[in-house]
Amino acid sequence: MRNQSSALKKLFQELGYSPREKFNAMNYDRMIFNDFSNNRRVDIFLNIFEMCHKFDFSHRIKLDKITLPLVDLLLTKLQVYEITDREYRDVISLLLDHEISQSDEDPERINVKYVGKLCANDWGLWKTTTLNLDRIDSALSSFKLTDEQRELVKERIELLKQTIASMPKSMRWSMRAKLGEKVRWYELPEDDKKVVDSNFFEASATTKNQ
């Protein structure tokens, strides 16, 4: 949560991480810490998760004691426009291991109705989500799954797609749909090299030259 930013800064500094001071000061909902010794970075989102698409998790965080609800974790993968093998595997694992539901009552199930609700109000998110569901569905044969596992994932993908398609779309969605792909509907997050503190590379270069 945003009100924990000071405690988070203290924790990571105690763990040996250096805050990216300018970036953290300029970004209200995001913090970055670098571990120069071990070539690692921690990227923290406070309330708002914003990469290719934007999500406000402030009202979702308390639904699960340990982490975000499964559906929110799924959305952080499906919102990636330039989706990679890592996201493919994460989505497949989530859909393989967890049943589908229509509410947040059971923390071990994925609330597809929530996905449908968000997509019905945001054409851009709808576009990326449905595009990625189709991509993953088409790529299932390339992953080491049993026939039974593959069919189960395909069934759950289809349930997601049907739920998204069945939700009444908002006026906002309809207006944006008229523009379609003529206007880019997603953001491309900064490359790691642009986000990580420049001192990181200076420190790396110094270490290599020693």
Buried (B, 14 or more C-beta within 10 A) or exposed (E): EEEEBEEBBEEBEEEEBBBBEEBBEEBEBBBBBBBBEEEEBBBBBBBBBBBBBBBEBEEBEEBBEEEBBBBBBBBBBBBBBEBEEEBBEBBBEBBBEBEBBEEBEEBEBBBBBBBBBBBBBBBBBBBBBBBBBEBBBEEBEEBEBEEEBBEBBBEBBEBBBEBBEEBEBBEEBEEBBEEEEEEEBBBEBEEEEEBBBEEBEEBEEEEEEE
